[in-house]
Each structure stands twice: as C-alpha cells, then as structure tokens.
C-alpha cells in the first residue's frame, strides 16, 4: 500500500526523495494491515466515517455558524468577545475533526464530499486547502521529521529545530520565549506563510510551487475571511473597530496556542528522532519504523481527546493508517499496541503532561547543544 502512495506522490511534487531500508518495521506494518483489514471485515464496517462522524460534521459546522450568528447579533461587548472566541475555537476543532480526515479522503465515503468538506472547513480559517493538502499528504506523511523532505521541518531563524541550523546565542533562550511566539502562529499562517510561498519565500526546508488558479483562490478566500471576521462585525456593531480588531487578534492567539499545544508535542520532542540522510539518499530505516520513531502519542485511548482533537493525539497510529477515520481509533488501538509489542516495535504513548515536558526539553537541548541527545522513552 505504501508503494502505491509513494508512486502517486513522486508524480506530484519535487523534493529530496529517500531510499528506505528493510527492517522489522515492514513485518510489523504487514501484520498491522492484515489485522486491521480483518477487524473491519469481521465487524462489517467501513474505514471511512460512520454515523458518529456524520453527527460530528453536523455538530461542528453548526457550532461554527451558531457562534458567528450570536457574535454578530451580540448586544453586549462581553458577549461579543465570548462568542467571537468560541467561534474561532470551534472552527479550529472543525479542522481537527472534519478537515483533516476529509483531506485523507476518509471523513465520508464520497470522494466529492470529502473534497468539499476539506476545502470548506479549511477555508473557514482563511487558509488555503490546496497548499496544506500537498504539504500534509505529499511530504509530511512520507518523510516525517526528515529535513529537506518533510515540509513541516522549519529553518526559522528565531528557533533552532534542526542540527544543520547554526547555533546562535539567543537559541539558548528559545524554550523560554517559545510560548510567546507560539501565540503568533495562526496570524503568521494567515498573513505571511502562504502569501510568501507565492514568491517562493519560506522558512520551510522544501518549496512548493502554487499554480496560478490556486493563487487566485488563496487571495480570494483570505479576503472573504477578512470580510466576515472584520468588515461585517465592524459594519454591524457600534463597539468600535478597535474592539473588533482586538477580538480578531485574541482569536488568533487562542487558536495558535491550542494548535501548537495539540500538534507541536507529537513531532517536536526529545523522545523522537530527526533522521539524517546518508550519502546515497538512504534513511537507514523502513517507512513504518520512521513513523514509529518520529511521533509521540498522548492519551491515545482518551474518549475526550478523540472527540475534540479528531485523533491528532494518536499521531503514530494515524500516520501508519491514514486511510482510517479517527472515529475508529479507540477500537483499533488495542490491535495497534498488540502488533507493535509482538514485533518488538516501541510505541511511544504517554500522558499529555509528559509529552509537553518532552517538547520543551527538545527546545532547550536544540538551543544548548550542537548535537541533541535523544531521551530514552520508557513506557
């Protein structure tokens, strides 16, 4: 199955392609897929979303529009701020629960409706679905944490995330100033990240060329976003433009900190590896092993996290089984654990607090050492 994904990927994007090695991860992956196939066959279920997923889709989109309606009809300033922030939070949760699975074609059975759901839920945030879809599916999922091949590997001058970046004096403080800069993540994404990609400027270690039509859509939906998030509230309310702008900024702060708190701890951790590529473009491990060594899952069996985060807390499981909707994760998790243990594969799952500490240890070590020592994971 992976070879099929890889062949499609190679046709769509140019980047540093790697050669994977053979190891126990291939046996693990083969058995995992056989067991998962058996699970769905025996239980007569589809890998795509079920009734629970349809309910979540309706619920999250309804909450988005409900709080927007309440926001533009608020008669008190306090209620305006509350509804504005809740709307932003639920738009993000819609992205977690709907957009992500739709991007992988598993939110619903229909390919058409997956595309509609993905584009709709992503554009609600003022971001471009095409750019993120290519980044996520055709780079990050294949070469996770590999510099020059995973587009989520950054060379931001304010942060030192890779060993190839020169260690500067201020990097020793990055674990302290990171939370403040994290507040700007969503605003940077909306204002600069995709816009600068148009002129081939990016802190990412690989580049993506955006087709002209997608550039038009990118600009159009950002203007639409500004329209319903800023222009309409300013026109309808007497609170003054300063309050509207402040609500807009606070919303992005909230979305940013939740987004980074949910996703940053999975791949940016001193538990995970950041593989270096050999002279012959060899990575020294199989693709399944790479996924298991570059992701930390937290509270994988939590009903609350599965419901609110759309399975983003079970990153390793998702990376190996992207063709399974997150509503099935809790049922297949025991199979995942069992097969990993049987094949001698370490499944890094812990509590959120431990994963958060590992993230800040990662920032500390990257800022203090030329070569970052990896923390031994203990279950």
C-alpha positions, 0 to 999 in steps of 0.5 A: 500500500505504501508503494502505491502512495509513494508512486502517486506522490513522486508524480506530484511534487519535487523534493529530496526523495529517500531510499528506505531500508528493510527492517522489522518495521515492514513485518510489523506494518504487514501484520498491522494491515492484515489485522486491521483489514480483518477487524473491519471485515469481521465487524462489517464496517467501513474505514471511512466515517460512520454515523458518529462522524456524520453527527460530528460534521453536523455538530461542528459546522453548526457550532461554527455558524451558531457562534458567528450568528450570536457574535454578530447579533451580540448586544453586549461587548462581553458577549461579543468577545465570548462568542467571537472566541468560541467561534474561532475555537470551534472552527479550529476543532472543525479542522481537527475533526472534519478537515483533516480526515476529509483531506485523507479522503476518509471523513465520508465515503464520497470522494466529492464530499470529502473534497468539499468538506476539506476545502470548506472547513479549511477555508473557514480559517482563511487558509488555503486547502490546496497548499496544506493538502500537498504539504500534509499528504505529499511530504509530511506523511512520507518523510516525517521529521526528515529535513529537506523532505518533510515540509513541516521541518522549519529553518526559522531563524528565531528557533533552532529545530534542526542540527544543520541550523547554526547555533546562535546565542539567543537559541539558548533562550528559545524554550523560554520565549517559545510560548510567546511566539507560539501565540503568533502562529495562526496570524503568521499562517494567515498573513505571511506563510502562504502569501510568501510561498507565492514568491517562493519565500519560506522558512520551510526546508522544501518549496512548493510551487502554487499554480496560478488558479490556486493563487487566485483562490488563496487571495480570494478566500483570505479576503472573504475571511477578512470580510466576515471576521472584520468588515461585517462585525465592524459594519454591524456593531457600534463597539468600535473597530478597535474592539473588533480588531482586538477580538480578531487578534485574541482569536488568533492567539487562542487558536495558535496556542491550542494548535501548537499545544495539540500538534507541536508535542507529537513531532517536536520532542526529545523522545523522537528522532530527526533522521539524517540522510546518508550519502546515497539518499538512504534513511537507514530505516523502513517507512513504518519504523520512521513513523514509529520513531518520529511521533509521540502519542498522548492519551491515545485511548482518551474518549475526550481527546478523540472527540475534540482533537479528531485523533491528532493525539494518536499521531503514530497510529494515524500516520501508519493508517491514514486511510482510517477515520479517527472515529475508529481509533479507540477500537483499533488501538488495542490491535495497534499496541498488540502488533507493535509489542509482538514485533518488538516495535516501541510505541511511544504513548504517554500522558499529555503532561509528559509529552509537553515536558518532552517538547520543551526539553527538545527546545532547550537541548536544540538551543544548548547543544550542537548535537541533541541527545535523544531521551530514552522513552520508557513506557 
